[in-house]
C-alpha cells in the first residue's frame, strides 16, 4: 500500500506545469485556442480585470506574444 | 512601334519595377550561416505570423534597412512559422526587402533562447551579440534607433 501511495505521489509530481517557450506558441495563438469567441468581450473583461487586480494576460497569446502586458 | 503599344510596354515595365521593389530573398535555416556576414553588423530579428508586434516591426525594419544601406548593417528576419501558408501570407502582407530566413524547426530560435516575440539581436562584425531587444513598441523606436546608431558609430 505504501509503495502505491508513494508511486501515486511521484507520478502526480511528474504531471506538473511546463513552460511554453516563445517559439512554441504558434498553435496557442490560433483563434480556435482562445477561451472565448468574442475577442471584444475578452478585451473588455481583461480591462476590468486589469483595473481591479493590476495585472493582465494569461488568457491568450494572439494579442501579442511578446511576453509583456 | 505604335503609340498604344509603346504605352503598354512602359506600363508593363513600371509594373515589373514595382513588383521587384517588394522582392526579398528567402533562405532556409539549413543554408543560413551568420559567418557569411562576418565584417558586417547584422540586425537579426525573430518574427512569426501570429505575433502582432512583429507585423508592426516590419515597416520599421524596412526603414532601418534603407537608412543603413551604405553602412554595412544587414537586416535578417527569421520567421519561425511551422505552417508555410501562414509564413507566405505574412510576407505578402508585410513585404520585406531584406533577407528572410525560414526557421520552421525553431533551430535558430532555440539557439538564441528567445525570451519573447519579436526578439532582435544586433551582432557586431566579429559575430558577437552586442545588443538585444525583446518586443516591439512604437514608443521604443527612438531609443532602439539611438542604441543601434551609437554601437555602429563606436566600432
Backbone of each chain as ProteinMPNN parsed JSONL, in Angstrom:
{"seq_chain_A": "XXXXXXXXXXXXXXXXXXXXXXXXXXXXXXXXXXXXXXXXXXXXXXXXXXXXXXXXXXXXXXXXXXXXX", "coords_chain_A": {"N_chain_A": [[0.832, -1.212, 0.0], [1.909, 1.218, 0.866], [3.837, 1.535, -1.056], [2.279, 1.945, -3.332], [1.011, 4.374, -2.756], [3.248, 6.053, -2.586], [4.181, 5.828, -5.228], [2.016, 6.983, -6.566], [2.11, 9.624, -5.624], [4.6, 10.376, -6.613], [4.15, 10.152, -9.38], [2.186, 12.079, -9.698], [3.712, 14.349, -9.305], [5.183, 14.344, -11.591], [3.42, 15.267, -13.432], [3.473, 18.014, -13.455], [3.398, 21.61, -14.077], [4.521, 22.862, -17.271], [6.861, 24.865, -19.071], [5.997, 27.059, -21.724], [7.729, 27.82, -24.473], [8.658, 30.878, -26.211], [8.793, 30.365, -28.99], [7.101, 28.284, -29.286], [4.475, 28.946, -29.382], [2.739, 28.995, -31.502], [0.431, 27.379, -32.136], [-1.073, 27.829, -29.877], [-1.663, 30.48, -30.219], [-3.601, 30.547, -32.108], [-6.923, 31.351, -33.241], [-8.88, 29.517, -32.576], [-7.999, 28.491, -30.23], [-8.554, 30.31, -28.357], [-10.133, 31.4, -25.333], [-12.604, 32.451, -25.532], [-15.11, 33.21, -27.989], [-15.556, 35.754, -28.585], [-13.673, 38.281, -29.138], [-13.724, 41.025, -28.482], [-15.258, 41.152, -26.203], [-13.657, 39.712, -24.496], [-11.5, 41.402, -24.359], [-12.636, 43.584, -23.068], [-13.354, 42.408, -20.628], [-10.826, 41.752, -19.744], [-9.75, 44.252, -19.432], [-11.284, 45.222, -17.315], [-10.504, 43.398, -15.389], [-7.813, 44.031, -15.229], [-7.985, 46.62, -14.208], [-8.988, 46.114, -11.693], [-7.274, 44.25, -10.524], [-4.695, 44.954, -11.126], [-3.156, 43.514, -12.903], [-2.649, 41.602, -15.868], [-3.281, 39.448, -18.699], [-2.347, 36.067, -19.72], [-4.503, 34.808, -20.801], [-4.632, 34.395, -23.496], [-2.655, 34.313, -26.534], [-2.746, 35.642, -28.829], [-2.882, 38.377, -28.875], [-0.38, 39.47, -28.652], [2.158, 38.206, -27.58], [4.612, 38.948, -26.936], [5.416, 38.712, -24.416], [4.852, 40.713, -22.703], [2.704, 43.161, -20.995]], "CA_chain_A": [[0.0, 0.0, 0.0], [2.809, 2.365, 0.974], [4.504, 1.694, -2.376], [1.296, 2.511, -4.279], [0.833, 5.794, -2.415], [4.494, 6.734, -2.987], [4.182, 5.886, -6.698], [0.978, 7.948, -6.959], [2.627, 10.971, -5.334], [5.692, 10.647, -7.558], [3.564, 10.356, -10.718], [1.496, 13.374, -9.719], [4.746, 15.377, -9.456], [5.616, 14.335, -12.995], [2.413, 15.979, -14.23], [3.458, 19.432, -13.081], [3.335, 22.569, -15.198], [5.738, 23.001, -18.075], [6.949, 26.193, -19.686], [5.843, 27.148, -23.176], [8.737, 28.766, -24.955], [8.047, 31.819, -27.173], [8.695, 29.803, -30.348], [6.153, 27.167, -29.281], [3.135, 29.486, -29.166], [2.016, 29.113, -32.771], [-0.914, 26.778, -32.051], [-1.793, 28.518, -28.792], [-2.076, 31.803, -30.697], [-4.706, 30.44, -33.065], [-8.196, 31.838, -32.716], [-9.606, 28.371, -32.006], [-7.484, 28.206, -28.882], [-8.996, 31.378, -27.468], [-11.143, 30.931, -24.367], [-13.904, 32.979, -25.922], [-15.236, 33.501, -29.423], [-15.797, 37.197, -28.68], [-12.435, 38.967, -28.733], [-14.016, 42.337, -27.904], [-15.709, 40.921, -24.828], [-12.474, 39.275, -23.748], [-10.692, 42.602, -24.15], [-13.326, 44.378, -22.042], [-13.194, 41.672, -19.368], [-9.429, 41.846, -19.34], [-9.552, 45.629, -18.979], [-11.894, 45.3, -15.97], [-9.638, 42.611, -14.513], [-6.579, 44.792, -15.034], [-8.303, 47.755, -13.343], [-9.227, 45.645, -10.322], [-6.198, 43.42, -9.98], [-3.393, 45.488, -11.553], [-2.395, 42.537, -13.696], [-3.43, 41.109, -17.002], [-2.611, 38.434, -19.507], [-2.544, 34.67, -19.372], [-5.737, 34.258, -21.392], [-4.398, 34.047, -24.894], [-1.391, 34.842, -26.995], [-2.979, 36.316, -30.101], [-2.768, 39.82, -28.736], [0.982, 39.987, -28.637], [3.134, 37.142, -27.542], [5.942, 39.482, -26.656], [5.715, 38.466, -23.012], [4.601, 41.915, -21.903], [1.283, 43.458, -20.873]], "C_chain_A": [[0.867, 1.263, 0.0], [3.473, 2.664, -0.377], [3.565, 2.365, -3.387], [1.13, 4.011, -4.032], [2.066, 6.594, -2.86], [4.538, 6.908, -4.507], [3.19, 6.931, -7.199], [1.478, 9.386, -6.775], [3.718, 11.343, -6.351], [5.152, 10.941, -8.963], [2.883, 11.717, -10.797], [2.489, 14.532, -9.848], [5.218, 15.479, -10.907], [4.668, 15.151, -13.884], [2.373, 17.472, -13.914], [3.475, 20.328, -14.326], [4.642, 22.566, -15.996], [5.702, 24.357, -18.777], [6.75, 26.101, -21.192], [6.81, 28.224, -23.652], [8.103, 29.688, -26.01], [7.859, 31.231, -28.573], [7.716, 28.635, -30.427], [4.697, 27.64, -29.218], [2.259, 29.553, -30.41], [0.585, 28.582, -32.671], [-1.737, 27.478, -30.965], [-2.336, 29.87, -29.244], [-3.248, 31.741, -31.672], [-6.03, 30.832, -32.411], [-9.004, 30.72, -32.046], [-9.182, 28.072, -30.572], [-7.904, 29.274, -27.869], [-10.107, 30.87, -26.554], [-12.528, 31.458, -24.69], [-13.926, 33.278, -27.423], [-15.436, 34.992, -29.66], [-14.559, 37.968, -28.226], [-12.676, 40.299, -28.03], [-14.432, 42.199, -26.438], [-14.528, 40.526, -23.936], [-11.6, 40.48, -23.39], [-11.296, 43.457, -23.028], [-13.151, 43.726, -20.667], [-11.777, 41.828, -18.823], [-9.128, 43.236, -18.805], [-10.104, 45.796, -17.556], [-10.991, 44.58, -14.971], [-8.367, 43.383, -14.181], [-6.82, 45.95, -14.064], [-8.436, 47.316, -11.886], [-7.989, 44.991, -9.71], [-4.783, 43.925, -10.302], [-2.536, 44.449, -12.257], [-3.281, 42.054, -14.836], [-2.656, 40.02, -17.722], [-2.951, 37.022, -19.065], [-3.774, 34.054, -19.994], [-5.532, 33.809, -22.832], [-3.117, 34.69, -25.36], [-1.539, 35.652, -28.272], [-2.733, 37.81, -30.05], [-1.346, 40.336, -28.751], [1.999, 38.882, -28.688], [4.531, 37.634, -27.233], [6.302, 39.309, -25.187], [5.517, 39.685, -22.15], [3.099, 42.159, -21.807], [0.779, 44.038, -22.175]], "O_chain_A": [[0.619, 2.222, -0.731], [3.65, 3.811, -0.786], [3.974, 3.217, -4.177], [1.111, 4.811, -4.968], [1.94, 7.674, -3.437], [4.882, 7.976, -5.013], [3.48, 7.674, -8.136], [1.297, 10.241, -7.642], [3.754, 12.458, -6.871], [5.624, 11.851, -9.645], [2.977, 12.419, -11.803], [2.164, 15.57, -10.424], [5.597, 16.549, -11.382], [5.057, 15.655, -14.938], [1.339, 18.116, -14.091], [3.557, 19.854, -15.459], [5.718, 22.302, -15.46], [4.633, 24.912, -19.035], [7.26, 25.194, -21.849], [6.704, 29.389, -23.271], [7.113, 29.312, -26.636], [6.891, 31.552, -29.262], [7.518, 28.058, -31.496], [3.789, 26.832, -29.024], [1.16, 30.106, -30.372], [-0.36, 29.259, -33.075], [-2.94, 27.689, -31.119], [-3.343, 30.35, -28.721], [-3.823, 32.773, -32.02], [-6.228, 30.669, -31.207], [-9.719, 30.956, -31.072], [-9.932, 27.469, -29.804], [-7.638, 29.148, -26.674], [-10.914, 30.026, -26.943], [-13.521, 30.952, -24.167], [-12.895, 33.559, -28.034], [-15.481, 35.442, -30.805], [-14.423, 38.273, -27.041], [-11.947, 40.67, -27.11], [-14.039, 42.979, -25.571], [-14.423, 40.95, -22.786], [-11.046, 40.573, -22.295], [-10.587, 43.978, -22.167], [-12.844, 44.394, -19.68], [-11.56, 42.008, -17.625], [-8.36, 43.397, -17.856], [-9.476, 46.427, -16.706], [-10.742, 45.068, -13.869], [-7.903, 43.4, -13.041], [-5.983, 46.236, -13.208], [-8.053, 48.039, -10.968], [-7.701, 45.162, -8.525], [-3.797, 43.382, -9.803], [-1.308, 44.516, -12.202], [-4.509, 42.101, -14.756], [-1.511, 39.721, -17.382], [-3.746, 36.817, -18.148], [-4.068, 32.886, -19.742], [-6.227, 32.91, -23.306], [-2.548, 35.525, -24.657], [-0.585, 36.271, -28.743], [-2.414, 38.432, -31.063], [-1.136, 41.545, -28.854], [2.63, 38.647, -29.719], [5.501, 36.876, -27.258], [7.381, 39.719, -24.761], [5.951, 39.713, -20.999], [2.309, 41.465, -22.447], [-0.403, 44.362, -22.29]]}, "seq_chain_B": "XXXXXXXXXXXXXXXXXXXXXXXXXXXXXXXXXXXXXXXXXXXXXXXXXXXXXXXXXXXXXXXXXXXXXXXXXXXXXXXXXXXXXXXXXXXXXXXXXXXXXXXXXXXXXXXXXXXXXXXXXXXXXXXXXXXXXXXXXXXXXXXXXXXXXXXXXXX", "coords_chain_B": {"N_chain_B": [[7.053, 50.773, -83.698], [3.855, 51.239, -82.419], [1.968, 54.013, -81.005], [0.172, 53.233, -78.987], [1.083, 50.644, -78.319], [3.552, 51.225, -77.327], [2.827, 52.56, -75.047], [1.698, 50.483, -73.527], [3.944, 48.924, -73.213], [5.585, 50.532, -71.627], [3.968, 50.711, -69.394], [3.896, 47.998, -68.524], [6.556, 47.69, -67.898], [6.826, 49.457, -65.777], [5.15, 48.171, -63.966], [6.525, 45.789, -63.552], [8.83, 46.8, -62.347], [7.754, 47.825, -59.971], [6.89, 45.471, -58.804], [9.254, 44.199, -58.376], [10.319, 45.835, -56.467], [9.359, 45.001, -54.049], [10.665, 42.686, -53.605], [12.301, 39.93, -52.012], [14.786, 37.907, -50.407], [14.53, 34.524, -49.664], [15.832, 32.381, -47.369], [16.648, 29.104, -46.39], [16.793, 27.75, -43.104], [18.811, 25.842, -42.856], [20.612, 26.566, -44.787], [21.539, 28.906, -43.895], [24.068, 30.896, -42.562], [25.601, 32.646, -40.081], [28.195, 33.453, -40.227], [28.647, 34.116, -42.815], [28.141, 36.737, -42.936], [30.221, 38.0, -41.781], [32.213, 40.709, -40.695], [30.359, 42.569, -41.05], [27.676, 44.446, -39.576], [24.903, 42.835, -38.143], [21.446, 42.862, -37.997], [19.487, 40.874, -36.408], [16.383, 39.545, -36.511], [13.661, 37.962, -34.957], [10.608, 36.646, -35.973], [7.036, 35.976, -36.21], [4.039, 34.855, -37.811], [1.822, 34.935, -36.187], [2.336, 36.78, -34.309], [1.569, 39.835, -33.166], [3.014, 42.339, -32.604], [5.233, 41.834, -34.204], [4.428, 42.19, -36.821], [4.083, 44.898, -36.802], [6.664, 45.711, -36.588], [7.885, 45.298, -39.018], [7.558, 47.36, -41.114], [9.16, 49.306, -39.923], [11.653, 48.048, -39.872], [12.148, 47.935, -42.557], [12.529, 50.578, -43.085], [14.796, 51.019, -41.531], [16.588, 49.44, -42.883], [16.801, 50.852, -45.237], [17.887, 53.2, -44.285], [20.432, 52.418, -43.357], [21.715, 51.445, -45.579], [24.221, 51.898, -46.718], [25.974, 51.48, -44.735], [26.951, 49.007, -43.972], [25.171, 47.475, -42.424], [23.267, 44.72, -42.042], [20.062, 43.447, -42.456], [18.37, 40.758, -41.135], [15.648, 38.726, -41.101], [14.146, 36.323, -39.207], [11.805, 33.917, -39.686], [9.623, 32.011, -37.744], [7.497, 30.41, -38.233], [5.666, 27.377, -38.495], [3.826, 26.56, -40.33], [3.714, 26.758, -43.75], [1.929, 28.247, -45.417], [0.996, 30.292, -43.748], [3.309, 31.629, -43.198], [3.999, 32.539, -45.764], [1.779, 34.166, -46.335], [2.026, 36.188, -44.444], [4.359, 37.459, -45.325], [3.487, 38.391, -47.739], [1.67, 40.258, -46.98], [3.191, 41.95, -45.395], [5.616, 43.0, -46.918], [9.134, 42.44, -47.372], [12.36, 43.883, -47.858], [14.656, 42.909, -47.179], [16.819, 40.155, -46.144], [15.202, 37.041, -45.612], [14.819, 34.444, -43.352], [13.803, 31.115, -43.134], [12.801, 29.392, -40.412], [11.569, 26.806, -39.669], [11.798, 24.639, -37.964], [12.479, 25.744, -35.62], [15.17, 25.912, -34.905], [17.117, 27.955, -34.89], [15.831, 29.691, -33.209], [15.851, 28.282, -30.808], [18.56, 28.124, -30.445], [19.217, 30.782, -29.929], [17.751, 31.121, -27.692], [15.18, 32.52, -27.285], [13.452, 35.104, -25.576], [11.014, 36.206, -25.9], [8.542, 37.359, -28.29], [8.463, 39.827, -30.839], [12.011, 39.086, -31.047], [15.086, 40.706, -31.051], [18.431, 40.943, -32.227], [21.498, 42.58, -32.191], [24.281, 42.026, -33.996], [27.75, 42.185, -33.938], [30.553, 42.987, -36.226], [32.387, 40.993, -35.573], [30.893, 38.888, -34.882], [29.671, 38.789, -32.462], [27.009, 39.118, -30.087], [25.808, 42.253, -29.475], [23.747, 43.784, -28.687], [20.447, 43.435, -27.463], [16.963, 43.125, -27.954], [13.673, 42.824, -26.804], [10.344, 42.307, -27.834], [8.148, 44.781, -29.419], [7.491, 48.067, -29.507], [5.998, 51.089, -30.51], [6.803, 53.356, -29.155], [9.303, 52.691, -28.295], [10.961, 52.92, -30.442], [12.649, 55.329, -30.985], [14.662, 55.071, -28.947], [15.753, 52.569, -29.512], [16.726, 52.958, -32.089], [18.622, 54.928, -31.56], [20.392, 53.531, -29.947], [21.348, 51.558, -31.73], [22.593, 53.207, -33.608], [24.606, 54.383, -32.024], [26.152, 52.143, -31.349], [27.042, 51.252, -33.867], [28.491, 53.473, -34.737], [30.52, 53.538, -32.839], [32.162, 51.415, -33.448]], "CA_chain_B": [[6.179, 50.582, -82.527], [2.783, 52.232, -82.408], [1.89, 54.802, -79.783], [-0.512, 52.466, -77.928], [1.918, 49.527, -77.867], [4.61, 51.86, -76.535], [2.216, 52.857, -73.751], [1.585, 49.206, -72.808], [5.295, 48.478, -72.897], [6.026, 51.346, -70.483], [3.137, 50.304, -68.248], [4.352, 46.696, -68.034], [7.877, 47.912, -67.311], [6.562, 50.08, -64.475], [4.571, 47.134, -63.118], [7.615, 44.873, -63.196], [9.7, 47.514, -61.412], [7.086, 47.907, -58.678], [6.864, 44.128, -58.227], [10.616, 43.914, -57.941], [10.607, 46.664, -55.296], [8.999, 44.265, -52.84], [11.315, 41.377, -53.657], [13.173, 39.589, -50.901], [15.415, 36.609, -50.57], [14.174, 33.604, -48.58], [16.862, 31.369, -47.173], [16.271, 28.087, -45.418], [17.655, 27.777, -41.912], [19.974, 24.96, -43.099], [21.572, 27.261, -45.656], [21.887, 30.2, -43.299], [25.235, 30.889, -41.684], [25.907, 34.025, -39.667], [29.585, 33.76, -40.606], [28.628, 34.707, -44.163], [28.014, 38.184, -42.767], [31.381, 38.469, -40.994], [32.7, 42.013, -41.157], [29.209, 43.479, -41.138], [26.717, 44.393, -38.479], [23.681, 42.133, -38.539], [20.285, 43.036, -37.122], [18.788, 39.598, -36.55], [15.054, 39.7, -35.892], [12.828, 36.756, -34.993], [9.197, 37.011, -36.119], [6.076, 34.915, -36.517], [2.813, 35.453, -38.37], [0.825, 35.079, -35.128], [2.829, 37.779, -33.357], [1.074, 41.148, -33.614], [4.076, 43.357, -32.674], [6.171, 41.515, -35.297], [3.886, 42.826, -38.031], [4.324, 46.339, -36.677], [8.1, 45.983, -36.683], [8.368, 45.137, -40.39], [7.775, 48.649, -41.806], [10.294, 49.981, -39.294], [12.888, 47.383, -40.328], [12.361, 48.361, -43.958], [13.08, 51.939, -42.984], [16.151, 50.854, -40.99], [17.369, 48.869, -43.988], [17.035, 51.956, -46.166], [18.738, 54.157, -43.583], [21.797, 51.907, -43.214], [22.087, 50.687, -46.776], [25.647, 52.055, -47.055], [26.795, 51.366, -43.527], [27.26, 47.61, -43.653], [24.223, 46.84, -41.497], [22.411, 43.8, -42.794], [18.894, 43.035, -41.677], [17.951, 39.385, -41.413], [14.444, 38.439, -40.312], [13.947, 34.872, -39.131], [10.401, 33.537, -39.461], [9.611, 30.707, -37.062], [6.224, 29.709, -38.505], [5.776, 25.995, -38.978], [2.952, 26.426, -41.49], [4.238, 27.506, -44.903], [0.96, 29.212, -45.936], [0.941, 31.455, -42.86], [4.604, 32.299, -43.421], [3.905, 33.245, -47.053], [0.754, 35.22, -46.246], [2.591, 37.294, -43.664], [5.317, 38.201, -46.162], [2.73, 39.083, -48.787], [1.032, 41.402, -46.334], [4.25, 42.838, -44.918], [6.788, 42.658, -47.739], [10.434, 42.839, -46.851], [13.392, 43.993, -48.903], [15.86, 42.324, -46.582], [16.873, 38.681, -46.182], [14.277, 36.318, -44.742], [15.235, 33.056, -43.094], [12.688, 30.282, -42.652], [13.275, 28.508, -39.35], [10.361, 26.052, -39.323], [12.08, 23.71, -36.856], [12.876, 26.6, -34.48], [16.556, 25.624, -34.504], [17.777, 29.22, -34.552], [15.114, 30.238, -32.042], [16.369, 27.559, -29.632], [19.97, 28.505, -30.305], [19.273, 32.114, -29.327], [16.926, 31.075, -26.469], [14.329, 33.711, -27.321], [12.701, 35.397, -24.355], [9.693, 36.697, -26.293], [8.416, 37.618, -29.729], [9.699, 39.541, -31.563], [13.291, 39.266, -30.361], [16.073, 41.218, -32.007], [19.824, 40.907, -31.769], [22.463, 43.277, -33.054], [25.521, 41.24, -33.966], [28.835, 43.019, -34.473], [31.307, 42.333, -37.323], [33.125, 39.813, -35.082], [29.924, 37.814, -34.666], [29.207, 38.79, -31.071], [25.761, 39.848, -29.853], [26.139, 43.462, -28.718], [22.507, 44.428, -28.217], [19.262, 42.575, -27.553], [15.708, 43.821, -27.665], [12.517, 41.919, -26.845], [9.076, 43.022, -28.033], [8.235, 45.944, -30.3], [6.513, 49.117, -29.232], [6.366, 52.288, -31.284], [7.479, 54.334, -28.29], [10.698, 52.249, -28.11], [11.727, 53.109, -31.681], [13.77, 56.283, -30.89], [15.764, 54.572, -28.12], [16.394, 51.445, -30.218], [17.49, 53.549, -33.202], [19.774, 55.622, -30.974], [21.318, 52.494, -29.481], [21.974, 50.966, -32.925], [23.487, 54.225, -34.184], [25.763, 54.525, -31.14], [27.001, 50.945, -31.467], [27.674, 51.229, -35.194], [29.49, 54.555, -34.798], [31.639, 53.252, -31.933], [33.023, 50.318, -33.957]], "C_chain_B": [[5.1, 51.675, -82.505], [2.73, 52.934, -81.05], [1.268, 53.995, -78.629], [0.344, 51.309, -77.417], [3.074, 50.032, -77.006], [4.113, 52.106, -75.108], [2.139, 51.587, -72.892], [2.945, 48.691, -72.36], [5.814, 49.216, -71.664], [5.269, 50.945, -69.223], [3.617, 48.987, -67.657], [5.724, 46.806, -67.381], [7.739, 48.498, -65.901], [6.046, 49.051, -63.483], [5.645, 46.166, -62.639], [8.545, 45.506, -62.171], [9.068, 47.553, -60.029], [7.022, 46.538, -58.0], [8.228, 43.783, -57.652], [10.975, 44.679, -56.675], [10.288, 45.936, -54.001], [9.677, 42.909, -52.766], [12.213, 41.156, -52.442], [13.699, 38.179, -51.117], [15.011, 35.727, -49.384], [15.208, 32.486, -48.531], [16.358, 30.353, -46.16], [17.274, 28.099, -44.263], [18.933, 26.95, -42.123], [21.054, 25.665, -43.915], [22.035, 28.597, -45.085], [23.071, 30.047, -42.351], [25.597, 32.334, -41.372], [27.319, 34.442, -40.086], [29.688, 34.345, -42.022], [28.591, 36.235, -44.089], [29.158, 38.76, -41.937], [31.894, 39.782, -41.587], [31.582, 43.03, -41.297], [28.383, 43.388, -39.859], [25.457, 43.689, -38.981], [22.586, 42.424, -37.51], [19.405, 41.805, -37.353], [17.465, 39.665, -35.788], [14.266, 38.394, -36.035], [11.363, 37.17, -35.016], [8.33, 35.774, -36.359], [4.789, 35.567, -36.995], [1.773, 35.716, -37.295], [1.202, 36.158, -34.114], [2.476, 39.173, -33.872], [2.189, 42.214, -33.658], [5.075, 43.106, -33.806], [5.732, 42.201, -36.585], [4.166, 44.321, -38.002], [5.797, 46.677, -36.875], [8.61, 45.938, -38.122], [8.55, 46.463, -41.142], [8.97, 49.403, -41.239], [11.617, 49.359, -39.759], [13.204, 47.741, -41.775], [13.015, 49.736, -43.985], [14.53, 51.891, -42.494], [17.101, 50.354, -42.077], [17.76, 49.962, -44.99], [18.071, 52.929, -45.591], [20.207, 53.714, -43.545], [22.279, 51.144, -44.45], [23.567, 50.789, -47.122], [26.568, 51.78, -45.868], [27.085, 49.938, -43.08], [26.404, 47.034, -42.528], [23.269, 46.003, -42.343], [21.245, 43.396, -41.901], [18.48, 41.643, -42.124], [16.766, 39.079, -40.505], [14.147, 36.938, -40.376], [12.492, 34.564, -38.779], [10.339, 32.142, -38.869], [8.309, 29.938, -37.283], [6.463, 28.293, -39.008], [4.947, 25.809, -40.25], [3.409, 27.352, -42.615], [3.256, 28.576, -45.378], [0.886, 30.471, -45.076], [2.203, 32.301, -43.012], [4.536, 33.155, -44.688], [2.925, 34.411, -46.991], [1.28, 36.442, -45.513], [3.507, 38.149, -44.539], [4.64, 38.916, -47.325], [2.129, 40.374, -48.229], [2.061, 42.442, -45.884], [5.531, 42.54, -45.688], [8.091, 43.212, -47.158], [11.414, 42.961, -48.006], [14.696, 43.4, -48.401], [15.763, 40.791, -46.611], [15.912, 38.059, -45.161], [14.796, 34.889, -44.587], [14.021, 32.292, -42.579], [13.239, 29.249, -41.672], [12.092, 27.688, -38.825], [10.581, 25.091, -38.159], [12.548, 24.432, -35.592], [14.31, 26.349, -34.009], [17.284, 26.899, -34.079], [17.156, 29.84, -33.305], [15.625, 29.583, -30.758], [17.814, 27.965, -29.362], [20.108, 29.851, -29.59], [18.466, 32.207, -28.031], [16.061, 32.338, -26.329], [13.544, 33.87, -26.021], [11.285, 35.876, -24.665], [9.682, 36.922, -27.785], [7.885, 39.029, -29.946], [10.928, 39.727, -30.682], [14.302, 39.707, -31.406], [17.462, 41.232, -31.386], [20.675, 41.702, -32.75], [23.793, 42.554, -32.888], [26.622, 42.054, -34.635], [29.641, 42.277, -35.545], [32.11, 41.1, -36.891], [32.192, 38.64, -34.813], [29.401, 37.741, -33.246], [27.933, 39.616, -30.93], [26.074, 41.05, -28.962], [24.892, 44.175, -28.186], [21.317, 43.493, -28.446], [18.028, 43.388, -27.229], [14.54, 42.837, -27.801], [11.245, 42.743, -26.955], [9.258, 44.156, -29.027], [7.103, 46.9, -29.986], [6.969, 50.362, -29.961], [7.15, 53.286, -30.446], [8.952, 53.958, -28.047], [11.587, 52.59, -29.305], [12.886, 54.109, -31.522], [14.947, 55.736, -30.079], [16.503, 53.421, -28.805], [17.271, 51.986, -31.353], [18.758, 54.226, -32.687], [20.833, 54.612, -30.545], [22.085, 51.88, -30.664], [22.998, 51.937, -33.513], [24.755, 54.363, -33.352], [26.714, 53.346, -31.309], [27.743, 50.943, -32.802], [28.759, 52.302, -35.306], [30.728, 54.221, -33.97], [32.588, 52.187, -32.475], [33.822, 50.748, -35.174]], "O_chain_B": [[5.399, 52.868, -82.564], [3.36, 52.505, -80.083], [1.728, 54.041, -77.488], [0.338, 51.018, -76.221], [3.516, 49.354, -76.078], [4.826, 51.907, -74.124], [2.464, 51.602, -71.705], [3.088, 48.107, -71.285], [6.405, 48.611, -70.77], [5.841, 50.851, -68.137], [3.736, 48.858, -66.438], [6.017, 46.095, -66.42], [8.435, 48.094, -64.969], [6.438, 49.043, -62.317], [5.671, 45.774, -61.472], [8.997, 44.84, -61.24], [9.75, 47.341, -59.026], [7.09, 46.445, -56.774], [8.342, 43.164, -56.594], [11.824, 44.242, -55.898], [10.886, 46.225, -52.964], [9.3, 42.071, -51.947], [12.808, 42.098, -51.918], [13.152, 37.385, -51.882], [15.137, 36.14, -48.231], [15.426, 31.759, -49.5], [15.709, 30.718, -45.179], [18.448, 28.421, -44.442], [20.001, 27.312, -41.631], [22.246, 25.402, -43.757], [22.815, 29.32, -45.705], [23.078, 29.193, -41.465], [25.864, 33.136, -42.268], [27.6, 35.625, -40.275], [30.681, 34.98, -42.375], [28.954, 36.93, -45.037], [29.066, 39.886, -41.446], [31.994, 39.941, -42.803], [31.816, 44.195, -41.617], [28.399, 42.375, -39.159], [25.007, 43.922, -40.103], [22.784, 42.25, -36.308], [18.685, 41.708, -38.347], [17.446, 39.823, -34.567], [14.221, 37.803, -37.114], [10.924, 37.955, -34.176], [8.824, 34.689, -36.664], [4.486, 36.701, -36.624], [0.934, 36.605, -37.445], [0.458, 36.411, -33.167], [3.013, 39.631, -34.881], [2.301, 42.927, -34.655], [5.692, 44.043, -34.312], [6.552, 42.724, -37.339], [4.447, 44.936, -39.031], [6.139, 47.788, -37.279], [9.672, 46.491, -38.411], [9.599, 46.674, -41.751], [9.705, 50.06, -41.976], [12.586, 50.075, -40.01], [14.367, 47.839, -42.168], [13.912, 50.015, -44.781], [15.384, 52.63, -42.984], [18.25, 50.785, -42.174], [18.875, 49.992, -45.511], [18.976, 53.403, -46.279], [21.113, 54.537, -43.683], [23.162, 50.292, -44.352], [24.12, 49.884, -47.746], [27.791, 51.841, -45.991], [27.43, 49.706, -41.922], [26.873, 46.191, -41.763], [22.572, 46.505, -43.225], [21.43, 43.047, -40.735], [18.27, 41.38, -43.308], [16.875, 39.164, -39.282], [13.928, 36.371, -41.447], [12.016, 34.916, -37.7], [10.921, 31.202, -39.409], [8.046, 28.941, -36.61], [7.342, 28.046, -39.834], [5.298, 25.02, -41.128], [3.48, 28.569, -42.448], [3.669, 29.688, -45.708], [0.733, 31.577, -45.594], [2.156, 33.53, -42.96], [4.945, 34.316, -44.699], [3.189, 35.493, -47.515], [1.019, 37.58, -45.903], [3.45, 39.378, -44.512], [5.148, 39.915, -47.835], [2.084, 41.412, -48.89], [1.831, 43.647, -45.98], [6.435, 41.893, -45.159], [8.133, 44.282, -46.55], [11.316, 42.244, -49.002], [15.706, 43.39, -49.105], [14.762, 40.221, -47.045], [15.827, 38.494, -44.012], [15.159, 34.228, -45.56], [13.304, 32.766, -41.698], [14.018, 28.367, -42.032], [11.67, 27.854, -37.681], [9.634, 24.765, -37.442], [12.96, 23.8, -34.62], [14.621, 26.555, -32.836], [17.971, 26.929, -33.058], [17.842, 30.427, -32.467], [15.808, 30.255, -29.742], [18.233, 28.125, -28.215], [20.996, 30.038, -28.758], [18.486, 33.235, -27.353], [16.204, 33.109, -25.38], [13.045, 32.899, -25.452], [10.447, 35.941, -23.766], [10.684, 36.706, -28.466], [6.919, 39.407, -29.283], [10.88, 40.447, -29.685], [14.366, 39.153, -32.503], [17.637, 41.494, -30.196], [20.587, 41.525, -33.965], [24.35, 42.48, -31.793], [26.456, 42.549, -35.75], [29.44, 41.081, -35.754], [32.471, 40.265, -37.72], [32.646, 37.528, -34.546], [28.765, 36.76, -32.861], [27.783, 40.665, -31.557], [26.546, 40.89, -27.836], [24.986, 45.06, -27.336], [21.204, 42.85, -29.49], [18.045, 44.237, -26.337], [14.438, 42.113, -28.792], [11.082, 43.748, -26.263], [10.379, 44.461, -29.434], [5.926, 46.59, -30.171], [8.162, 50.66, -30.028], [8.04, 53.974, -30.946], [9.751, 54.803, -27.644], [12.813, 52.555, -29.202], [14.013, 53.776, -31.888], [16.101, 55.911, -30.47], [17.724, 53.307, -28.695], [18.4, 51.538, -31.553], [19.825, 54.116, -33.29], [22.027, 54.822, -30.758], [23.303, 51.706, -30.607], [24.112, 51.552, -33.867], [25.854, 54.45, -33.901], [27.928, 53.524, -31.403], [28.94, 50.663, -32.85], [29.814, 52.069, -35.896], [31.847, 54.573, -34.344], [33.717, 52.076, -31.997], [34.588, 49.956, -35.721]]}, "name": "protein", "num_of_chains": 2, "seq": "XXXXXXXXXXXXXXXXXXXXXXXXXXXXXXXXXXXXXXXXXXXXXXXXXXXXXXXXXXXXXXXXXXXXXXXXXXXXXXXXXXXXXXXXXXXXXXXXXXXXXXXXXXXXXXXXXXXXXXXXXXXXXXXXXXXXXXXXXXXXXXXXXXXXXXXXXXXXXXXXXXXXXXXXXXXXXXXXXXXXXXXXXXXXXXXXXXXXXXXXXXXXXXXXXXXXXXXXXXXXXXXX"}
